Amino acid sequence: MSESDAPIRVVLAKLGLDGHDRGLKIVARILRDAGMEVIYLGLRQTTDSIVAAAEQEDADAVGLSMHNAGHMTLAPAMVGALRAAKLTCPVIVGGIVPDDDVEALLDAGVAAVLGPGASASEVAQVVRDAVAAAEASDDATVGGSKVET
């Protein structure tokens, strides 16, 4: 199997103290059913633990679930930690993100923001698009999009 035929590898995690993981478990299943390899880290992860997993697992993307209003601090911190580690994994944020915060997250380097109600096909396509953009770009973490729900 060539590298281009390899499945997309996605690290999924809850960054910080947010304890709500039901949606992230559903996303893990959606991505697995779409043919991707999912590395599910679970609750209460740090930027360091996510970076370590992304390095060890040769991840193509990092997905964060945000439900505790920490997205404006935690998501840019994750982007920065990946950049500092010289990893070009796009960061995709899902969960509860007010529309007013989306542009700032994209400007901070988040590749995409998925809101509540995104369909399974939208979730999988956003990951595919973010990985494709990262592969085509020198700086994978800059720029992005919001999926309207």
ABEGO torsion letter per residue (X at the ends): XBAAABBBBBBBBBBEABABAAAAAAAAAAAAAAGBBBBBAEBGBBAAAAAAAAAAAGBABBBBBBAAGAAAAAAAAAAAAAAAAGBABBBBBBEBBBAAAAAAAAAAGBABBBBBGBBAAAAAAAAAAAAAAAAABABAABEEBBBBX
